[in-house]
Amino acid sequence: MLTPIPLAMAAEGSIVTVVELRGGIGLVRKATEMGLNIGAEINIRQRELGGLVISRGETRYALGGGMALKIMVLPSMNESSKHDE
């Protein structure tokens, strides 16, 4: 079984799935308003200093490092199947 990692630790160019939100009600609300809820697939577009540029569907977001550390992810099933080919 895989261990979730913080979104901040995910590799640039990878696709991950959100499995847990470890923040308070404010972080959870903000994340879910952006569509970063449990089960959401996220593409890591770019790493910028402590933050990230991610995309969900056609929408891109910039996240600060603090928020990215509280969003726990696993490699996406789509990402895993890409490496098996």
Backbone torsions as a table, in degrees:
resi	resn	phi	psi	omega
1	MET	NA	137.5	-179.1
2	LEU	-80.7	147.9	177.1
3	THR	-98.8	128.1	178.3
4	PRO	-61.2	148.2	176.1
5	ILE	-122.8	158.7	174.9
6	PRO	-65.2	144.7	177.2
7	LEU	-53.4	-34.1	-179.6
8	ALA	-61.0	-21.9	-177.7
9	MET	-95.0	-6.4	-178.1
10	ALA	-69.4	145.6	-177.7
11	ALA	-73.5	143.7	175.3
12	GLU	-60.0	134.9	-179.6
13	GLY	90.1	-7.0	-179.2
14	SER	-86.2	160.8	175.3
15	ILE	-114.2	126.5	-177.1
16	VAL	-128.0	162.4	178.0
17	THR	-117.5	131.1	178.3
18	VAL	-70.0	128.4	179.1
19	VAL	-118.8	-16.1	-178.8
20	GLU	-162.7	144.5	173.3
21	LEU	-115.5	116.1	-173.3
22	ARG	-101.4	27.7	-179.5
23	GLY	-110.5	-177.2	175.9
24	GLY	-77.2	-173.4	-176.5
25	ILE	-60.7	-35.6	179.4
26	GLY	-64.3	-45.7	178.8
27	LEU	-65.1	-45.0	-179.8
28	VAL	-60.2	-44.1	179.8
29	ARG	-62.8	-47.8	-178.8
30	LYS	-63.1	-43.5	180.0
31	ALA	-63.4	-45.3	-178.5
32	THR	-69.5	-32.0	175.3
33	GLU	-64.1	-28.6	177.6
34	MET	-87.4	-1.9	-179.5
35	GLY	86.7	14.2	-179.4
36	LEU	-95.7	52.6	-179.5
37	ASN	-90.9	172.7	-179.9
38	ILE	-56.7	130.5	-179.9
39	GLY	94.5	-10.2	-178.9
40	ALA	-71.4	137.5	174.6
41	GLU	-92.8	133.1	-175.8
42	ILE	-127.2	137.5	175.1
43	ASN	-102.9	126.1	178.5
44	ILE	-84.2	106.7	-175.8
45	ARG	-83.6	-45.0	-171.2
46	GLN	-158.1	144.2	174.3
47	ARG	-103.9	128.2	-179.8
48	GLU	-127.4	109.5	-178.6
49	LEU	47.4	-115.0	179.4
50	GLY	-91.4	-9.2	-175.1
51	GLY	-105.8	-175.8	-177.8
52	LEU	-136.7	152.7	165.5
53	VAL	-110.4	122.0	-177.9
54	ILE	-123.8	165.7	172.8
55	SER	-134.6	147.8	173.8
56	ARG	-132.1	109.5	-173.1
57	GLY	67.2	-131.1	-179.5
58	GLU	-92.3	-0.2	-175.4
59	THR	-100.8	134.2	177.4
60	ARG	-106.9	146.4	178.0
61	TYR	-134.2	148.5	170.4
62	ALA	-105.1	126.3	179.6
63	LEU	-116.3	139.9	173.1
64	GLY	-74.3	160.5	-178.8
65	GLY	-60.7	-37.9	-179.7
66	GLY	-61.9	-45.4	178.6
67	MET	-67.1	-40.9	-178.5
68	ALA	-64.9	-26.0	178.1
69	LEU	-75.1	-20.2	-176.0
70	LYS	-97.4	-3.6	177.8
71	ILE	-102.8	112.2	-176.3
72	MET	-92.9	135.9	-174.1
73	VAL	-135.0	162.7	171.0
74	LEU	-129.1	156.1	174.6
75	PRO	-56.3	139.8	180.0
76	SER	-70.3	151.8	174.9
77	MET	-60.2	-36.6	177.7
78	ASN	-63.7	-38.1	179.1
79	GLU	-67.0	-42.8	-179.5
80	SER	-62.8	-42.0	-178.6
81	SER	-69.2	-28.1	176.8
82	LYS	-62.8	-39.1	-177.1
83	HIS	-77.7	-20.7	-179.6
84	ASP	-77.1	-19.2	-176.8
85	GLU	-77.5	NA	NA
